[in-house]
């Protein structure tokens, strides 16, 4: 890795750019810069996408994604965003995170120059994560966003080897690759400090399994609550016929209210799931910092 002073000099200059700062903060897990009305439209859209990934807000991501996916560039008519590595990477993270169709992003990647970064993006979309053609730094950062449980010792070693062999990274014209390299190197060092089989490593592995099980528990609790609610309603109607008569008399009103209620609940389901999951984690004593990371 290049000397530390070069890294600090680069970051001091680069992080004065809103887009680079937002991307760097996303990778290292700190707060994203606030939107500023003076930002250009491209930066506003990018930071909106980053915020949707951090907050695990599919609706917000869909709004930003819909704006970009209207464009269908070709090799003869490229648009500037096609070569924006920061934007393309974050779009890929969001598309995979929220399980959207991958056809559009693959078409966009097919328009780009077929360099190592583009090949890595294509392999990530196709889940070919461990191809030797990949930029391991980029794959490691993708795993950091998607699922830390996918990070293994082989990937960490390959990433360190790649970084060590590239002594001229700060001469690169790609801020995207420089930021990924800096963050990947710092992450590798942290992971190397924690040996396999050590207490901290075992706790990290347990945390991944625990979160998956808590999501299942949250879903089961929501299902049970719904079943109990329906059972109580049915019992009330059978025990008190007067209630049924009342419903029959004003059935059209309750039908309208029910339709509106179902629509509202349908639109709120992602937030309800998120809040329920957060409540379960709080009941199990999860710290505020871990909760924020888990809700990404």
Protein Blocks (a to p, Z undefined) as FASTA:
>chain_A
ZZfklmmmmmmmmmmpmklmmmmmmmnopacddddfkbcfklmmmmmmmmmmmnopaklm
mmmmmmmmmpccdfklccfklmmmklmmmmmmmmmmnopafklmmmmmmmpccdfklmmm
mmmmnopakbckbcfklmmmmmmmmommlpcfklmmmmmmmmmmmmmlmmpcblklmmmm
mmmmmmmmmmmmmcghiaklmmmmmmmmmmmmmmmmmmmmmmmmmmmmmmmmmmmmmmmm
mlmmmmmmmmmmmmmmmmmmmmmmmmmmmmmmmmmmmmmmmmnopafklmmmmmZZ
